[in-house]
Amino acid sequence: MNLKIKKSNVSKKIFLGILVIFLLIQFYRPEKNISTEPSANEIELHYNVPENVQTILQTSCYDCHSNNTKYPWYNNVQPIAFWLNSHVIDGKKHLNFDEFNAYTLDRKRKKLKEIGETLEENEMPLPSYTIIHGDAKLSDTDKKMLIDWTNSLSDGLK
């Protein structure tokens, strides 16, 4: 009997400890990826981005690959905000459409090639993103349009 009471008390203390930690981390907020100023290096300011391509990029890519993320409601709950923040930081490290024109010519070509490759291999947008953002899923037509656009843009870079 005494052993059961001790186990019960230990379980309660562990649960309360986890609850306190969960509540405390709610007060820490990572910096949001929201720019107040447009970037002079935005891809659409320097290159031809057809409206249909721009729409796809905004819907399926920009939350992780630009300086402005549209955050969902669940970003207000930790540790989800930490996880989302790490995805955005990692995404911008690989490709940032708002800073595209600041890349060297070789890097621009490489990034355009990588966009095509990740689309062909169904690596982007991430499945963890499209589960919640169903409108970000790309059809085969969308993928072909983006791949054709990246190839055309890459061929025209000077």
C-alpha positions in Angstrom: 0.0 0.0 0.0 2.7 2.4 1.0 4.6 1.7 -2.3 1.5 2.6 -4.3 1.2 5.9 -2.6 4.9 6.7 -3.2 4.5 5.8 -6.9 1.4 8.0 -7.1 3.2 10.9 -5.5 6.2 10.6 -7.8 3.9 10.4 -10.9 2.0 13.6 -9.7 5.3 15.4 -9.1 6.6 14.5 -12.6 3.3 15.5 -14.2 3.3 18.9 -12.3 7.0 19.4 -13.2 6.2 18.9 -16.9 3.2 21.1 -16.7 5.2 23.9 -15.1 7.9 23.6 -17.8 5.2 23.7 -20.5 3.6 26.8 -19.0 6.9 28.6 -18.6 8.1 28.0 -22.1 4.9 29.8 -23.3 6.5 33.1 -22.2 9.5 32.7 -24.6 8.8 33.6 -28.2 11.3 33.3 -31.0 11.5 36.3 -33.3 9.0 36.1 -36.1 10.0 36.2 -39.7 8.0 39.3 -40.6 9.7 42.1 -42.5 8.3 45.6 -42.4 10.2 46.7 -45.4 10.2 45.2 -48.9 13.6 43.9 -50.0 15.3 45.5 -53.0 16.5 42.0 -53.9 13.1 40.3 -54.3 13.2 38.0 -57.3 10.1 39.5 -58.9 11.7 43.0 -58.9 14.6 41.8 -61.1 13.3 38.8 -63.1 10.2 37.9 -65.0 7.9 36.0 -62.6 4.6 35.3 -64.4 1.5 35.9 -62.2 0.6 32.2 -62.1 4.1 31.3 -61.0 4.1 34.1 -58.4 0.8 32.8 -57.0 2.2 29.3 -56.6 5.4 30.6 -55.0 3.4 32.7 -52.5 1.1 29.9 -51.6 3.5 27.0 -51.5 7.0 28.4 -50.9 7.1 31.9 -49.3 6.2 31.0 -45.8 9.6 29.3 -45.4 11.6 30.9 -48.3 11.0 34.6 -47.9 11.3 37.4 -45.3 7.6 37.2 -44.5 5.9 34.1 -43.0 2.2 34.0 -42.6 2.0 32.3 -39.2 -0.9 29.9 -38.4 -2.8 30.2 -35.1 -0.9 27.2 -33.6 2.4 29.2 -33.8 1.3 30.7 -30.5 1.8 27.4 -28.7 5.3 26.3 -27.6 7.1 24.1 -28.4 5.4 24.3 -31.9 6.7 27.9 -32.4 10.3 26.7 -31.8 9.8 24.0 -34.4 8.3 26.3 -37.0 11.0 28.9 -36.4 13.7 26.3 -37.0 12.0 25.3 -40.3 11.8 28.9 -41.4 15.4 29.6 -40.5 16.5 26.5 -42.3 14.3 27.2 -45.3 15.7 30.8 -45.7 19.3 29.4 -45.4 18.7 27.2 -48.4 16.7 29.7 -50.5 15.2 33.1 -49.9 13.2 34.6 -52.7 13.3 38.0 -51.1 17.1 38.0 -51.3 17.5 36.2 -54.6 19.1 39.1 -56.5 21.8 39.4 -53.9 23.1 35.9 -54.8 26.0 35.5 -57.1 25.2 34.4 -60.7 26.5 30.9 -60.0 24.4 30.6 -56.8 21.3 31.8 -58.6 21.7 29.1 -61.3 22.3 26.5 -58.6 19.2 27.5 -56.6 17.0 27.5 -59.7 18.4 24.0 -60.6 17.7 22.8 -57.0 14.1 24.1 -57.1 13.5 21.9 -60.2 15.2 18.9 -58.6 13.3 19.2 -55.3 10.0 19.5 -57.2 10.8 16.5 -59.4 11.6 14.4 -56.3 8.5 15.6 -54.4 10.7 17.0 -51.6 9.0 20.4 -51.6 6.8 21.6 -50.2 7.4 19.5 -47.1 4.7 17.0 -46.4 4.6 18.3 -42.8 3.6 21.7 -44.3 1.1 20.5 -46.8 -0.8 18.3 -44.2 -2.0 21.5 -42.6 -1.8 23.8 -45.6 -3.7 21.8 -48.2 -3.7 24.7 -50.7 0.2 24.5 -50.8 0.1 21.0 -52.4 1.4 21.2 -55.9 -0.3 19.5 -58.8 1.8 17.9 -61.6 0.8 20.9 -63.7 2.0 23.3 -61.0 5.3 21.5 -60.7 5.8 21.5 -64.5 5.0 25.2 -64.6 7.6 26.0 -61.9 10.2 23.7 -63.4 9.8 25.2 -66.9 10.0 28.7 -65.3 13.2 27.9 -63.4 14.8 26.4 -66.4 13.9 29.4 -68.6 15.0 31.8 -66.0 18.3 30.0 -65.5 19.0 29.9 -69.2 18.4 33.6 -69.4 20.7 34.6 -66.5 23.7 36.7 -67.4 
